Amino acid sequence: MSAYPFVPAYAQYGTRKGPVMAFVVHMAEGGGTVGFLSRPNIRGVSVHYVIEYTGRIVQMVRESDASGSINPNDLRTTDDPAVFGATVRKAVMGAWDHDPNSAVISTEIEGFAATGPNAAQKTALRTLIDDVRSRYPTMGLLGHRDFQDYKACPGKLIPWPDL
């Protein structure tokens, strides 16, 4: 495991209950993500990792703990025409589909879904996924939109084929 700077997320949910079924990608819809998540936030959001604009990876929740990046009370039941949806999520998450935060490693990429990650962030995302996959080789890859359909997160510019 690579050593990443650790800044604790304000919202901590304790030990993860399930196995790591998926690595979930989010786009932050802005910057200053580490600072935002290290303070109280109205939705109690936290993620395991943040990829900053510079490509620096910051860990905010231990992999052995659950994050709070997905609302389990608002899981989508539909599929998009091409990329995201409930069908792929259910296939990847299996029995943990009802409690996703207990069975995922989550990351927030600074920036916007409409413009996607920059080159440094794409490189860091690949590095991070390879690192996490070295510990959880059977985990799937999902986007936030596989869980919720009310926003475009993480957008269509994540380089899924390269991951």
C-alpha positions in Angstrom: 0.0 0.0 0.0 1.3 3.4 -0.9 1.5 5.9 1.9 -0.9 8.8 1.2 -1.3 11.9 3.4 -4.1 11.3 5.9 -6.6 14.0 6.8 -9.5 12.6 8.7 -13.0 13.2 7.3 -15.3 14.8 9.8 -18.0 12.1 9.2 -16.7 8.8 10.3 -19.0 5.7 10.3 -16.9 3.0 12.0 -15.8 -0.4 10.8 -17.0 -1.4 7.4 -19.5 -4.3 7.8 -19.0 -6.0 4.4 -16.3 -7.1 2.0 -15.0 -4.6 -0.6 -17.3 -5.2 -3.5 -16.6 -2.0 -5.5 -14.5 1.1 -6.0 -16.8 4.0 -6.4 -15.9 7.2 -8.3 -17.4 10.6 -7.6 -16.7 14.1 -9.1 -16.8 16.7 -6.3 -18.4 19.5 -8.4 -15.7 21.9 -7.2 -12.4 22.1 -5.4 -11.2 22.4 -1.8 -12.6 18.9 -1.2 -10.3 17.8 1.6 -11.1 21.0 3.5 -14.8 20.6 2.9 -14.9 16.9 4.0 -12.7 17.5 7.1 -15.4 19.9 8.5 -19.1 19.2 9.4 -21.2 19.0 6.3 -25.0 18.9 6.1 -25.2 15.4 4.4 -22.5 13.8 6.5 -20.5 12.9 3.4 -17.1 11.2 3.6 -14.9 9.3 1.2 -11.9 7.1 1.6 -9.8 9.1 -0.8 -9.7 12.5 -2.6 -7.8 13.1 -5.8 -6.9 16.8 -5.8 -6.5 18.9 -9.0 -2.7 18.4 -8.7 -3.1 14.6 -8.8 -2.2 14.3 -5.1 -4.1 11.5 -3.4 -5.3 12.2 0.2 -6.8 9.5 2.4 -9.7 10.6 4.6 -11.2 7.3 5.8 -9.3 4.1 6.6 -10.1 1.3 4.2 -11.3 -0.9 7.1 -14.0 1.7 7.8 -17.2 2.6 6.0 -17.5 5.9 4.2 -20.6 8.0 3.8 -20.7 8.8 0.0 -23.9 7.1 -1.1 -27.5 7.5 0.3 -28.8 4.0 0.7 -32.3 5.2 1.1 -32.4 6.7 -2.4 -30.9 4.0 -4.7 -31.9 4.2 -8.3 -34.0 1.5 -10.0 -33.3 2.4 -13.6 -30.5 2.3 -16.1 -29.0 5.0 -18.4 -28.9 4.0 -22.1 -25.1 3.4 -22.2 -23.0 3.6 -19.1 -24.6 3.7 -15.6 -27.4 2.1 -13.8 -29.1 -0.2 -11.3 -28.5 -3.4 -13.3 -24.7 -3.2 -13.2 -24.7 -1.9 -9.6 -26.7 -4.9 -8.4 -24.5 -7.3 -10.3 -21.3 -5.8 -8.7 -22.7 -5.3 -5.2 -24.6 -8.5 -4.8 -26.1 -9.0 -1.3 -24.5 -5.6 -0.3 -26.6 -3.6 -2.7 -28.9 -2.5 0.1 -25.9 -1.2 2.3 -23.4 0.1 -0.2 -21.3 2.3 2.1 -20.4 -0.8 4.1 -19.0 -2.6 1.0 -17.2 0.1 -1.1 -14.0 2.1 -1.3 -15.0 5.6 -2.4 -13.1 8.4 -4.0 -13.9 12.0 -4.8 -12.1 13.7 -7.7 -11.9 17.5 -7.5 -13.5 19.2 -10.4 -16.7 18.9 -12.4 -18.6 16.0 -14.1 -19.0 18.2 -17.2 -15.3 18.6 -17.7 -14.0 15.4 -16.1 -10.7 14.8 -14.4 -7.5 16.4 -15.7 -4.4 14.4 -16.9 -2.8 14.4 -13.5 -6.0 13.2 -11.9 -6.5 10.4 -14.5 -3.0 9.2 -13.7 -3.7 9.4 -10.0 -7.0 7.6 -10.4 -5.3 4.7 -12.2 -2.6 4.5 -9.6 -5.1 4.5 -6.8 -7.3 1.9 -8.3 -4.3 -0.3 -9.0 -3.1 0.1 -5.4 -6.6 -0.7 -3.9 -7.1 -3.5 -6.3 -3.8 -5.1 -5.1 -5.7 -5.6 -1.8 -9.1 -6.3 -3.2 -8.5 -8.0 -6.6 -12.2 -8.9 -7.2 -13.7 -5.5 -6.6 -15.8 -3.9 -9.4 -15.7 -0.3 -10.6 -18.8 1.8 -10.3 -19.7 5.5 -10.5 -22.0 7.5 -8.2 -24.6 7.5 -11.0 -24.9 3.7 -10.7 -26.4 4.4 -7.2 -28.3 7.7 -7.8 -29.6 9.3 -11.0 -30.4 12.8 -9.8 -27.0 14.2 -11.0 -24.4 13.4 -13.6 -21.7 12.3 -11.1 -19.1 11.2 -12.1 -19.9 12.2 -15.6 -19.1 10.6 -19.0 -15.4 11.6 -19.0 -14.0 9.1 -16.5 -11.6 6.9 -18.6 -13.4 3.6 -17.6 -11.7 1.5 -20.4 -8.2 2.5 -19.0 -9.2 1.5 -15.5 
